[in-house]
Structures are given as structure tokens and as C-alpha cells.
Amino acid sequence: MAQAIHTDKAPAAIGPYVQGKIVGNLLFASGQVPLSPETGEIIGETIQEQTKQVLSNIKAILEEAGTDFDHVVKTTCFLSDMNDFVPFNEIYATAFTKEFPARSAVEVARLPRDVKVEIEVIAELK
């Protein structure tokens, strides 16, 4: 039986989906974009600023599910411009204190609200 996850410390869904679902011992978190949980406004103009906000939103969802970045096993990262790959990686890497998870990173034509980055994660529960 799947359990939906919701926290006010991450932005509310902007479509027909939930922030995350727990199935068994895994959390499947929906893609997060750099929106403020309080206002729903885009945070940051640079890839670095936006990536920090995305990671903050993901952290809130992970915590609500009772886990953390060290238990993330897979990420999928969507970038609106692959030229941002290096500065994106510099910020992304700071979220993990142990081994990095498996990852896919792709350039996409467009992201919701024309942001620069979206990240989704799959994590083990602690």
C-alpha cells in the first residue's frame, strides 16, 4: 500500500500529483523545481541559486518521509541548458556526505515555469 507524503516545508504540487509516495521501503519523490514553499515564487536566477532551492525542497520531503540525502539511491536531473552542467554539479554534490547516488542528467526543451532545473529522487527509508 502506497502512502502519500506532504510537507508544508516544500512547495505544494502545481499539478495533479503528490510530493512523494512511500512504497515498501522506498520513497519516490516527485520532481522539485526552485519554488518557495511559502510563496510559490521562483527562487534564484542562476543555476546555482535554483539548484540550492531545489535541494532544500527535496531535503524537506526526505525529512518528512524519515530519511535523508545519504539514503538517496537514484536521482534524475533535468536541466534547461547543459551548459549549466558544471555549476549545477558543484551545488548538487554538496547535498551528499557519503557515496553519491546513481544519476541521470538530461537537457530538456522546457521546464515548468521556465526554471533552469528540476530534480526527482528515489530514496531508501532509514
C-alpha positions in Angstrom: 0.0 0.0 0.0 1.4 3.4 -1.0 1.5 6.3 1.4 1.5 9.9 0.1 4.0 12.3 1.6 3.2 16.0 2.1 5.1 18.8 3.9 4.5 22.5 4.1 8.3 22.9 4.0 8.3 22.1 0.3 6.2 23.7 -2.4 2.7 22.3 -2.9 2.2 20.3 -6.1 1.5 22.6 -9.1 -0.5 19.8 -10.9 -2.3 16.5 -10.3 0.5 14.7 -8.3 1.8 14.4 -4.7 5.2 15.5 -3.4 6.1 11.9 -2.9 5.0 8.3 -2.3 6.3 5.7 0.0 6.1 2.1 -1.3 7.6 -0.5 0.8 11.0 0.8 2.0 11.3 3.3 -0.8 10.4 7.0 -1.2 9.6 8.1 -4.8 9.7 11.9 -4.7 8.2 14.0 -7.4 10.5 16.3 -9.3 11.2 19.5 -7.4 11.7 22.9 -9.0 13.1 26.0 -7.3 9.9 27.4 -5.8 9.5 28.9 -2.4 7.3 26.7 -0.1 5.8 29.9 1.4 5.0 31.9 -1.7 5.2 29.5 -4.7 7.5 32.0 -6.4 10.7 31.0 -8.2 13.8 31.4 -6.0 17.0 32.4 -7.7 18.1 33.4 -11.2 21.3 31.4 -11.6 21.6 27.7 -11.9 23.5 27.7 -8.6 20.7 29.6 -6.7 18.0 27.5 -8.2 19.8 24.2 -7.5 20.2 25.2 -3.8 16.4 25.8 -3.6 15.6 22.5 -5.3 17.8 20.7 -2.9 16.2 22.5 0.1 12.8 21.4 -1.2 14.0 17.8 -1.6 15.5 17.8 1.9 12.1 18.8 3.3 10.4 15.9 1.5 13.1 13.4 2.6 12.8 14.5 6.2 9.0 14.3 6.1 9.4 10.7 4.9 12.0 10.0 7.7 15.1 9.8 5.5 17.9 12.0 4.1 20.2 12.6 1.2 22.6 9.8 2.4 19.8 7.3 1.6 19.0 8.6 -1.9 19.7 5.8 -4.3 18.8 7.4 -7.6 18.3 10.9 -8.9 17.1 12.2 -12.3 18.2 15.8 -13.0 16.6 17.9 -15.7 18.5 21.0 -16.9 17.2 23.5 -19.3 20.7 24.2 -20.6 23.5 21.6 -20.5 26.0 24.5 -20.4 25.0 24.7 -16.8 26.2 21.2 -16.1 29.4 22.1 -14.3 28.0 24.8 -11.9 25.0 22.6 -11.3 27.3 19.7 -10.3 29.2 22.0 -7.8 26.0 22.7 -5.9 24.4 19.2 -6.4 27.5 17.5 -4.9 27.2 19.4 -1.6 23.9 17.6 -0.7 25.6 14.2 -0.2 28.0 13.4 2.6 28.5 9.8 1.8 28.5 8.0 -1.6 26.8 9.7 -4.5 23.6 8.0 -5.8 23.1 6.7 -9.3 22.0 9.6 -11.5 20.7 10.6 -14.9 21.1 14.2 -16.1 19.4 15.4 -19.3 18.8 18.6 -21.1 15.1 19.3 -21.7 13.5 21.8 -24.0 11.5 23.4 -21.2 10.7 23.0 -17.5 7.6 24.2 -15.5 7.6 28.0 -15.2 10.7 28.1 -17.3 13.1 27.3 -14.4 16.6 26.1 -15.0 16.5 22.8 -13.0 14.2 20.0 -11.7 15.4 17.0 -9.7 13.5 13.9 -8.7 14.8 11.3 -6.2 14.3 7.8 -5.1 15.4 7.1 -1.5 15.5 4.3 1.0 13.8 4.9 4.3 16.1 4.8 7.3 
